């Protein structure tokens, strides 16, 4: 899907190796965004961005996402205090995924159920087992 906020790369070479920021949003107008702690490398969460969320993130230096369940734009930490300050923004090779290197504020967490990372469960023998490290 194209966006009126970001250009479309004119060709594969430009998309994959050029300097044009031309994120490729899916059919729903979204792109996957991974938040990674800038200092520890820990993967904190996966969320979705629409073009507006990505632009706000780039413009403000704080992570903004799009909630699929609420169908609404949201600023991470607006109510929890867990604002994610952007250190670096990367796009993958074909510009259909975003990696945000962030410094979490507040209590340093990212998960809405109270864990530091949303990835706090392991699959063990086909079942989920909580492990917060």
C-alpha positions in Angstrom: 0.0 0.0 0.0 1.2 3.5 -0.8 1.1 6.4 1.5 0.6 10.1 0.9 3.1 10.9 3.7 6.0 8.9 2.3 7.1 8.4 -1.3 7.1 5.1 -3.2 10.5 3.9 -4.3 10.8 4.1 -8.1 12.5 0.7 -8.4 13.8 -2.3 -6.4 17.4 -0.9 -6.3 16.2 2.4 -4.8 14.0 0.5 -2.3 16.7 -1.9 -1.1 19.9 0.1 -1.5 18.9 3.7 -2.0 18.5 6.7 0.4 14.8 7.1 -0.1 12.7 6.5 2.9 9.8 4.7 1.2 8.2 2.4 3.8 5.9 -0.3 2.4 2.7 -0.5 4.4 0.5 -3.6 4.1 -3.0 -3.8 2.6 -4.4 -2.4 5.9 -2.0 0.5 5.7 0.2 -0.8 8.5 3.9 -1.7 9.0 5.3 -3.9 11.8 7.5 -2.1 14.3 9.8 -3.8 16.8 10.9 -1.8 19.8 14.3 -2.8 21.2 16.0 -1.4 24.2 18.9 0.8 22.9 21.2 0.0 25.8 20.6 -3.7 26.5 19.4 -5.0 23.1 16.3 -6.6 24.7 13.3 -6.9 22.4 10.6 -5.0 24.3 7.5 -5.3 22.0 6.1 -5.6 18.5 3.4 -3.1 17.5 2.0 -1.6 14.3 2.4 1.8 12.7 0.4 3.5 10.1 2.0 6.4 8.1 1.0 9.0 10.6 2.4 7.0 13.5 5.8 6.6 11.7 5.9 10.3 10.8 5.0 11.4 14.4 7.8 9.0 15.7 10.3 10.6 13.3 9.2 14.1 14.0 8.9 14.0 17.8 11.6 11.5 18.8 9.0 9.5 20.8 7.4 6.2 19.7 3.8 6.4 18.3 1.9 3.3 17.2 -1.4 2.4 15.7 -3.8 0.2 17.7 -5.5 -2.4 15.5 -8.0 -3.3 18.3 -9.0 0.4 19.0 -8.4 1.5 15.4 -6.6 4.5 16.8 -3.2 6.2 16.9 -1.5 6.2 20.3 1.7 7.5 21.8 3.5 4.9 23.9 3.5 5.8 27.5 0.9 8.5 27.2 -1.1 7.0 30.1 1.5 4.6 31.7 4.5 6.9 31.7 6.5 4.3 29.7 7.3 6.8 26.9 9.8 5.3 24.5 12.4 7.9 23.6 13.9 7.1 20.1 17.6 6.6 19.8 17.6 5.1 16.3 15.1 4.1 13.6 16.0 1.4 11.1 14.0 -0.1 8.2 14.7 -3.6 7.0 16.0 -4.3 3.5 12.7 -4.1 1.7 11.3 -1.4 4.0 8.3 -3.4 5.3 9.4 -3.6 8.9 10.7 -0.9 11.3 13.2 -1.4 14.2 13.1 1.3 16.9 16.0 1.4 19.3 14.4 3.1 22.3 15.1 4.2 25.9 12.0 3.4 27.9 11.0 6.0 30.5 8.8 5.6 33.6 9.5 2.2 35.2 11.4 1.1 32.1 8.7 -1.4 31.1 7.0 -1.9 27.8 4.2 -4.5 28.3 0.7 -3.4 29.2 0.3 -6.4 31.6 3.2 -5.2 33.7 6.3 -6.9 32.3 9.5 -5.2 31.1 9.1 -6.9 27.8 6.0 -8.2 26.0 8.0 -11.4 25.3 7.9 -12.8 28.9 6.6 -16.3 28.1 8.5 -19.3 26.7 7.0 -22.3 24.8 7.9 -25.4 26.8 6.5 -28.7 25.8 3.7 -27.0 23.9 2.7 -24.7 26.7 3.4 -21.1 27.7 5.6 -20.7 30.8 6.2 -17.3 32.3 9.8 -16.2 32.4 10.5 -12.5 32.9 14.2 -12.5 32.1 
